[in-house]
C-alpha cells in the first residue's frame, strides 16, 4: 500500500466491500516500536457496526483491524470477512 499521511485517514467513511457503512475514522493505533498500524478507531458507529463483534474502546468506539483494509480512496474499504 502506498504511503499516506495520517490526516488523509481522519474523518473518512469506513465501508465494507459490500457497501455497508461502519462509521468514520477518528484515530489510528500503531505499535510504537515498529510503526506497524494496528487498528482504525471508528466513531459515529452505524447500527450495523454495533452488531459486529469488534473490540471497543472505553468511549464505545470500534477498533477495526488495519489488516482488514483493502483500499483507501474517497472511502476506506475493509474486508468484512476479516472483521469476524
LINMOUR-V715912 format. One line per field, one symbol per residue. burial: b if it has 16 or more other ideal C-beta (glycine too) atoms within 10 Angstrom, else e. A space follows every 50 residues. Layout:
burial=???
This chain:
burial=eeeeeeeebeeeebbbeeeebbbbbbbeeeeeeeeebebbbbeebbeebe ebebeeeeeebbbbbbebbeeeeeebbbbeeebe
